[in-house]
Amino acid sequence: MTADHATPPKSDSHFARRHPTEYLTAYAIAGALAVIVLIALFLFIGHEIPTHDALTRGDAAINAWMESHNTEPGETIFTWVSYIGAPVLAVTVAISLIVFARRHDWFHVCAVALVTGGGLALSTILKLVFHRARPLSAAEFMTHPSYSFPSGHAMNSMIAYGFLLALLLDQVHERGRRVALVVGGLVVIGAIGFSRVYLGVHFLTDVLGGWLAGAAWLIVGIGGYRFAQRRFARRQSM
């Protein structure tokens, strides 16, 4: 592994390059606050689900409305969109791992594997903890039973596509292209989440919970990656 595999990205701000310690400290504080807020919102939803209060009644109403208004062409379209959040996502992560491995960039192989693999494990554990049953309409599209909260498609797409997008942004320096990539990534992640509600395989709060938990893990993953990146670069320069 060469030093340029883990050097701080040139897209970092001038302050980040001149004062890496202060930058990392500020990033850690802001990231920790964001993670706390995201986790609090996630736990609020998780706590409200068993009580069958306004949130769950709203879930049922939204699913009933979707079921009565969806169409066969719409189901076809959003079935394909849903694939982007599972098989296509898995292939995308696998390709990124192969590309980094062929470059002998083991730093990024480990980073992608840990962030995406850790996110997958976390989503599985959270489903077992909350063990929420899926909507009755899910039987039409689900080939095997599984728990509903949080949505694995929403959570894992947030984590995997979000982390790969962060790596890509390190290589893109033109502001317009960076904005377009971020907007495009958010549209893809949002469409995947919406597809799960449209198809009736998840409640809206499942998707929201997946996004919240995914965003929290993504922030932790990017923070850990940035810290390791600079630490490795410092060691290489000694």
LOFIPA-876489 format. One line per 4 residues: number of its first residue (from 1); their letters; for each residue y, z, x of C-alpha. Coordinates in nm, 4 decimals. Example, Ala and Ser with C-alpha at 12.3 -4.5 7.8 and 13.67 -1.06 7.14 Angstrom:
LOFIPA-876489
1> as> -0.4500 0.7800 1.2300  -0.1060 0.7140 1.3670;
//
This chain:
LOFIPA-876489
1> mtad> 0.0000 0.0000 0.0000  0.3374 -0.0996 0.1363  0.6572 0.0957 0.1019  0.8234 -0.1621 -0.1241;
5> hatp> 0.5643 -0.0934 -0.3937  0.7217 0.2429 -0.4630  1.0818 0.2097 -0.3515  1.3502 0.3080 -0.6014;
9> pksd> 1.4439 0.0091 -0.8192  1.7602 -0.1804 -0.7345  1.8484 -0.1682 -1.1023  1.9245 0.2030 -1.0664;
13> shfa> 2.2877 0.2995 -1.0839  2.5024 0.3424 -0.7727  2.5003 0.7187 -0.8303  2.1184 0.7208 -0.8463;
17> rrhp> 2.0904 0.5404 -0.5131  2.3537 0.7526 -0.3373  2.2479 1.0887 -0.4846  1.8764 1.0642 -0.5706;
21> teyl> 1.8226 1.4417 -0.5946  2.1113 1.4960 -0.8355  2.0038 1.1900 -1.0348  1.6480 1.3164 -1.0708;
25> taya> 1.7735 1.6612 -1.1713  2.0008 1.5153 -1.4403  1.7195 1.2851 -1.5579  1.4774 1.5778 -1.5759;
29> iaga> 1.7186 1.7912 -1.7810  1.8051 1.5086 -2.0221  1.4384 1.4085 -2.0472  1.3261 1.7648 -2.1132;
33> lavi> 1.5818 1.8052 -2.3924  1.4768 1.4732 -2.5479  1.1074 1.5671 -2.5290  1.1763 1.9049 -2.6929;
37> vlia> 1.3600 1.7359 -2.9828  1.0864 1.4736 -3.0255  0.8098 1.7334 -3.0218  1.0005 1.9521 -3.2703;
41> lflf> 1.0348 1.6585 -3.5115  0.6679 1.5689 -3.4651  0.5570 1.9265 -3.5360  0.7838 1.9419 -3.8404;
45> ighe> 0.6078 1.6391 -3.9897  0.2671 1.7736 -3.8903  0.3457 2.1097 -4.0482  0.4666 1.9555 -4.3743;
49> ipth> 0.1666 1.7245 -4.4257  -0.0819 1.9889 -4.5512  0.1728 2.1360 -4.7942  0.1909 1.8187 -5.0082;
53> dalt> 0.5657 1.8538 -5.0382  0.8365 1.5873 -5.0654  0.7241 1.4141 -4.7451  0.3692 1.3553 -4.8603;
57> rgda> 0.4832 1.2617 -5.2112  0.7163 1.0106 -5.0494  0.4273 0.8779 -4.8424  0.2195 0.8228 -5.1553;
61> aina> 0.5071 0.6512 -5.3349  0.5746 0.4174 -5.0433  0.2082 0.3245 -5.0101  0.1814 0.2594 -5.3838;
65> wmes> 0.4923 0.0381 -5.3725  0.3588 -0.1544 -5.0709  0.0199 -0.2038 -5.2358  0.1786 -0.3426 -5.5519;
69> hnte> 0.4189 -0.5756 -5.3681  0.2212 -0.7075 -5.0723  0.0825 -1.0609 -5.0727  -0.2135 -1.2363 -4.9144;
73> pget> 0.0082 -1.4314 -4.6684  0.1834 -1.1047 -4.5839  -0.1480 -0.9306 -4.5227  -0.2545 -1.2150 -4.2943;
77> iftw> 0.0700 -1.2028 -4.0968  0.0711 -0.8258 -4.0551  -0.2973 -0.8161 -3.9704  -0.2143 -1.0333 -3.6706;
81> vsyi> 0.0887 -0.8169 -3.5926  -0.1382 -0.5121 -3.6072  -0.3662 -0.6743 -3.3481  -0.0737 -0.6644 -3.1039;
85> gapv> -0.0958 -0.2843 -3.1239  -0.4647 -0.2571 -3.0314  -0.6729 -0.5436 -2.8807  -0.3707 -0.7341 -2.7482;
89> lavt> -0.2279 -0.4099 -2.6104  -0.5556 -0.3302 -2.4329  -0.5679 -0.6799 -2.2819  -0.2030 -0.6548 -2.1723;
93> vais> -0.2653 -0.3226 -1.9956  -0.5830 -0.4599 -1.8347  -0.3978 -0.7679 -1.7070  -0.1199 -0.5533 -1.5607;
97> livf> -0.3793 -0.3393 -1.3811  -0.5494 -0.6511 -1.2422  -0.2176 -0.7963 -1.1236  -0.1213 -0.4752 -0.9428;
101> arrh> -0.4721 -0.4376 -0.7981  -0.4684 -0.7941 -0.6617  -0.1433 -0.7038 -0.4846  -0.3093 -0.3865 -0.3504;
105> dwfh> -0.0311 -0.1973 -0.5282  -0.2383 0.1110 -0.6009  0.0707 0.3173 -0.6760  0.1416 0.1127 -0.9873;
109> vcav> -0.2265 0.0851 -1.0769  -0.2423 0.4643 -1.0900  0.0898 0.4902 -1.2761  -0.0102 0.2469 -1.5522;
113> alvt> -0.3601 0.3940 -1.5827  -0.2356 0.7532 -1.6024  0.0442 0.6894 -1.8516  -0.1494 0.4610 -2.0872;
117> gggl> -0.4828 0.6399 -2.0487  -0.3189 0.9781 -2.0941  -0.1410 0.8534 -2.4044  -0.4668 0.7247 -2.5540;
121> alst> -0.6372 1.0577 -2.4880  -0.3446 1.2486 -2.6384  -0.3417 1.0386 -2.9557  -0.7153 1.0968 -2.9987;
125> ilkl> -0.6740 1.4723 -2.9545  -0.3826 1.4871 -3.1998  -0.5840 1.3037 -3.4643  -0.8620 1.5606 -3.4282;
129> vfhr> -0.6145 1.8489 -3.4452  -0.4436 1.7325 -3.7663  -0.7507 1.5535 -3.9184  -0.5465 1.3896 -4.1939;
133> arpl> -0.7375 1.1550 -4.4224  -0.6201 0.7962 -4.4436  -0.4760 0.6441 -4.7620  -0.7382 0.5294 -5.0132;
137> saae> -0.6145 0.1721 -4.9654  -0.7280 0.1827 -4.6010  -1.0873 0.1139 -4.7046  -1.0043 -0.2570 -4.7425;
141> fmth> -0.9176 -0.2970 -4.3733  -1.0970 -0.0131 -4.1937  -1.4508 -0.0848 -4.0717  -1.5102 0.2736 -3.9601;
145> psys> -1.3601 0.6035 -4.0759  -1.1006 0.7771 -3.8593  -0.8144 1.0195 -3.9005  -0.4672 0.9040 -3.9922;
149> fpsg> -0.2045 1.1248 -3.8214  -0.0529 1.0215 -3.5914  -0.0918 0.6441 -3.6013  -0.2691 0.5360 -3.2830;
153> hamn> -0.1219 0.1861 -3.3064  0.2327 0.3227 -3.3295  0.1849 0.5847 -3.0595  -0.0038 0.3730 -2.8072;
157> smia> 0.2227 0.0700 -2.8477  0.5254 0.2922 -2.7870  0.3656 0.4287 -2.4699  0.2027 0.1196 -2.3208;
161> ygfl> 0.4611 -0.1442 -2.4085  0.7405 0.1034 -2.3367  0.6101 0.1852 -1.9902  0.5376 -0.1764 -1.8991;
165> lall> 0.8870 -0.2644 -2.0233  1.0345 0.0048 -1.7962  0.8498 -0.1487 -1.4993  0.9728 -0.4951 -1.5947;
169> ldqv> 1.3324 -0.3767 -1.6248  1.3141 -0.2614 -1.2624  1.2867 -0.6288 -1.1695  1.5581 -0.7585 -1.4015;
173> herg> 1.9194 -0.7006 -1.3021  2.1207 -0.9238 -1.5381  2.2588 -0.7119 -1.8206  2.2067 -0.9644 -2.0983;
177> rrva> 1.8411 -1.0160 -2.0115  1.7828 -0.6412 -1.9908  1.9330 -0.5892 -2.3363  1.7240 -0.8769 -2.4770;
181> lvvg> 1.4054 -0.7278 -2.3304  1.4785 -0.3829 -2.4734  1.5618 -0.5235 -2.8180  1.2510 -0.7438 -2.8084;
185> glvv> 1.0337 -0.4470 -2.7115  1.1734 -0.2329 -2.9926  1.1168 -0.5134 -3.2441  0.7524 -0.5499 -3.1363;
189> igai> 0.6878 -0.1740 -3.1501  0.8671 -0.1480 -3.4850  0.6724 -0.4416 -3.6313  0.3413 -0.2891 -3.5236;
193> gfsr> 0.4273 0.0368 -3.6958  0.5452 -0.1385 -4.0114  0.2260 -0.3461 -4.0231  0.0164 -0.0300 -4.0505;
197> vylg> 0.2114 0.0855 -4.3576  0.2183 -0.2634 -4.5096  -0.1599 -0.2941 -4.4783  -0.2040 0.0495 -4.6364;
201> vhfl> -0.4048 0.1934 -4.3467  -0.1427 0.4565 -4.2637  0.1233 0.6609 -4.4345  0.4832 0.6218 -4.3184;
205> tdvl> 0.4795 0.9728 -4.1670  0.1725 0.8729 -3.9616  0.3753 0.5959 -3.8031  0.6829 0.8149 -3.7546;
209> ggwl> 0.4635 1.0827 -3.5966  0.3083 0.8223 -3.3676  0.6486 0.6989 -3.2539  0.7754 1.0533 -3.1924;
213> agaa> 0.4695 1.1654 -2.9954  0.4593 0.8337 -2.8111  0.8256 0.8526 -2.7147  0.7795 1.2091 -2.5876;
217> wliv> 0.4824 1.1078 -2.3713  0.6663 0.7947 -2.2542  0.9615 1.0008 -2.1319  0.7243 1.2333 -1.9462;
221> gigg> 0.5411 0.9346 -1.7988  0.8550 0.7547 -1.6824  0.9962 1.0787 -1.5419  0.6775 1.1466 -1.3469;
225> yrfa> 0.6710 0.7865 -1.2261  1.0325 0.7985 -1.1037  0.9731 1.1286 -0.9249  0.6570 1.0013 -0.7519;
229> qrrf> 0.8273 0.6726 -0.6700  1.1107 0.8389 -0.4804  0.8843 1.0950 -0.3196  0.6554 0.8231 -0.1880;
233> arrq> 0.9510 0.6178 -0.0651  1.0865 0.9218 0.1216  0.7524 0.9772 0.2930  0.7335 0.6130 0.3975;
237> sm> 1.0788 0.6303 0.5549  0.9939 0.9302 0.7735;
//
